[in-house]
Amino acid sequence: MPDYVVETLDLTRKFKGKKKEDGGRFLGRLRSSTKEIVAVDHLNIRIKKGELFGLLGPNGAGKTTTIKMLATLLIPDEGTAKVNGYDVVSEADEVRRCINMVAGGGRAFYMRLSGRENLWYFSQIYGVPEEVAKKRIEELLDLIELTDRADDRVEKYSSGMIQRLHIARGLINDPQILLLDEPTLGLDPNAAHKIRNYIREEIVNKLGKTVLLTTHYMLEADQLCDRVAIIHKGKIIALDTPDNMKRSIAKESLIELEITNLHQDIIDQLRGIESINHVLSTYRDPTTGDGTPHTCPQHRTSSPPHN
């Protein structure tokens, strides 16, 4: 068994995009040309067995592209990636046998079939033996609390129920590694809370799965993840546990007081207070009446980081 079940080395993916340029007076309109977009830029991450690892970043940061390369849906332009010890390009079939991916959205299901029928369909695609599939479907329906609605058509499900069904589908082949791409996107707070509980308590703690989760919700990454990598424009800019990240960022407060002709002795006393870093004072000289403000060095107060 490898030390890390997911490992990337300088993983890179580029796309061809379009940019609009001024066509000049002769053309009288904009024209398009192609440009190269680096979606994932020399990404290096390592994920341990049983770990819940988060990729946190805004839309367009490269999270989904990373997930798709690890799921063998996209081929890297540079670098390598291994999942469970298998190369995602040269050993793609072996990778697919030990993973599943949850991307969300209703289109992944047949809406006129029931939840149970959808799970049965996907179990057979994955080659799960019939007797094993029947038992596993009942267990998963109980896990996601959909047993009482299992025989209703999916078209009658709420978005939260559909997302829970996605998680059941992601577990139908009993994968060792689960790739979750923004699993709570678009859900109301109550549904999102339930999904997060399933991920942490059932999938990781109870079933012992390794999970790579992408999100742009800082709260979600903080609540769920053992470690978090912050990704921006395809690059990892920070990687640590949520607690360590929060401790490393001091919260800074700016206090502004408007006082006329504050005595210099008081300004000096303020500067002598340990928790005050800077003081900015502006005053007008009453003897000259020229109204020219005098500025002292700026000081700001800092407080300890908040967890």
N, C-alpha and C positions, 0 to 999 in steps of 0.2 A: 504494500500500500504506500503511495507517495506521501511525503511530508505535507504537501499542499495538494488539495484536490482541484483547485483552480490556480493556474499560474500563467501570467502573461509576461512577455519580454519584448519591450519596444513595439507593442502592438499598434499598428497604424492602418487607418482606412481613409481613402480620399474619394471624393465625388467630383463629377463635372457639374458645375452650376452655370447659370446665365447671369450676366450683368448688362445693364442698359447703358449705352453711351450716346452722347449727342451726335446725331447724324449730320450736323452742320446746316447751314442755310440752304444748301442745294437740295438736301433730302427733306428738310423741313420737319423731321421727326426723329424719335429715338430709335437706335438700332441695338440689337442684342449681340453679345459675343460670349464665348465660354470662358470660364475661369475655374481654377482648381480649388476645391474646398476641402480642407483637412478636418474631417469629422472627429477622428481619434488620432492623437498625436503622441506616439511612442509611450504608450500606456504600460505601466508596470504595477501589477497587483498580485498578491498571494493570499489565498483564502484557505484556512484550515478546515479539516473535517469537523462537521457539527457547528460551524460558525455561521452567524447571521451577519453578513457583510453588506454594507450599504454604499451605493454610489449616489451621492447627493449633488445636484446641480440644476441649473435652470433649463428650460426648454432649449434644445439646440446645443447642449453642452457635449453631447456624444454618448449619453447613457444608453439609449436604445441601440445605437450602432455597435457598442461594445457587447451588449447582450446578444445581438444577432450574430456576431462573429463567434462568440463562445457557444452558441447554439448551432453552429455550422450553416447558418442561413446566408452569411456573407463571408467572402474570402478576404483575409487581410492583404493589404498592399505591401506591408513591411512587417517585420517582427514575427513572433510566434506566440501561440497560446496552447496550453495543455489543460485538459479537463479529465480528472481522475487518472492522470498519467498518459492520456492519449492526445496526440496532436490533432487539432481541430480541422486541419486540411488533409493530411495524409492518412489519418485514422478516423475520419468523420463518422463512419458507421458505428465504431466502438463508442464514440462520444455520445451519439444519439441514444444508445442503449441504456445509458446511465443518467440521463437528464430528462427534464421536461421544462417547458416554458409557458408562463402565463402572461399574456399581453393584454388581456381585458377586451371589453367591447362585446356587444351582442352578436356580431356577425360570425363568431366562431362556432355558433350553435345552429342547429336546425330548429327554427322557432316554432314549427308546427308539431314537433315531437316533444314528448315530456322530458323532464330532467333525467329520469331514470333511463329512458330510451337513448338520450344523448350520451350518457355515460357508458351504456352498453355498446353503442356504436364505436366510441373512441377506444374502449377496452379491446375490441376486436381488431381495430387498426393497429394497435400496439402488440397484438398477438398474445394477449393475456388468456390463459386457458379458461374455458367457460365456467367451470365450477369455482375457480379462483376469482373470476370476474364478478360472479353473482354475489359472493360473500363480500368482496371488496367494495362493491357499489353500495351495499347496505351499510357497511361501516363508514364510508365516506359521506353518505347522505345523513347519517347520524352525527358525524363530525361537524358538518356545516349546518346542522339543524334544518334540514329540508325534507325530512322523512315524510311529514304530513302533506307536503306539496309535491312529492316526487313524481306523481302521475298526472300533474297538471302540465299543460303545454307551456313551454318556456316563454312564449309570447305574452303570457299572463304574469310573468315574474316581474318584480321590481328590479331596478338597477343593482341594488344591494344583493338581492337573491341571485341574479345572474353572475355577479362577481364572485359570490361564494361557490356557485356551480363551476366557475372557471378554476377555482382552487382545487375542487374535487377532480376536475378533468386533469389538472396538472399532476395529481397524485395517483391517477388511475393505473399507471405502469409501475408504481412503487419506485420512483427515481431516487438515486442517491443524492442528486444535486438538483435543486429547484431554482429556476431563474424567474424572478418576479419583476416585470416591467411596470412600474407605477400601479400597483394593484388596487389602490384606493382612489385613483383619479376620478373626479366627478361624483363621488359618493357623498351623501349627507353625513354629518358628524357621527350620528349613531351607527350607521352602516360601516363607516370607516373604522370606528372603534372596534366593532365586532371582527372585521377582517384582520386588524392588527392583533387582536387577541388570538385568533386562529393561527396566525403566522408564528407568533412567539410561543404560545403555550402548547398548541397541538403539533404544529409541523416541526418546530425546532426542539422544544423541551420534551415532548411526548414521543414523537416519531424519530427524533434524532437526525433530521435531514440537514444538509448543508444548503444555505439559502444565500443567493446573491439578489439583493433588492435594489431597484433604482427608484428614486423619489426626488421631488423638488420641495417636499415639505420638511423643514428642519425639525419640527416637532416629531414627525414620524421616525426620522432617522435617530433622533435622541431617545425615543421610547423603545425602539425595537433593536437597534443594531449593537453588536459587540464591538465592531470597528466601523468607521466611516471614512470613505475617501471622497473629498470634495473635488469635483471635476469642473473645469472651466475651459471652454474652447478646445476640448479634446485632451487637455492636460490635467494631471493630478497636481493640485496646488496644496493639498494638506491631506494627511492620513494619520488617524489615531483613534483612540476610543472617544466616545462623546464626552465623557467627563474630563479627559485630558484636554480636549479641544476647548471646552468651556473655561477651564482653569487658565489656559494660555491667553485668553482674551480678556483684558481688563476693561471694565465698563467705565467710560469717561463721562463726567458731568461738567457742563458749562454753566456757571452761575454768573448772572449779570446784575449788578447793582448800579443804579443811577443816583449819585450823591453829589451835591454841589460843593466844590472846594473842600474836599476831604483833606484833613490835616496830614502832612507827610509822616508824622509819628505813627498814625493809625495805619497808613499804607505799609510802613515798615513792620508793624506788628503783624499785619495780615501775611506778609511775606515770610514771617518767622514761624508760622503755623506749619507743622510737618505735612499735613494732608493737603495743603494748598501748593500746587506746583507753580502757578503763574497768577499775576494780578495785572489787569489792564486798567489804568486810571486815566481819565481825560478830564481836564478842568480848564477854566478860563481865568486869566489873571485880572482881578478886579481893579488893580491899580493902573493898568494900561488901557483897559476897555477896548482893546483891539479885537477881542473875541477869538484870538488864535488858540486853538486847543493844544494842550501839551499832552503827549502820550508817553506812558511808561510801559515797560515790557509786559507782554500779555502773560497772565497766569491762569491755569485751569486746575480744577480740583479733580482728583481721581479717587475712586472707591474700589475696594477689592472686587475681583470677578465674582459674578453671581452664578450659581449652579442652577 
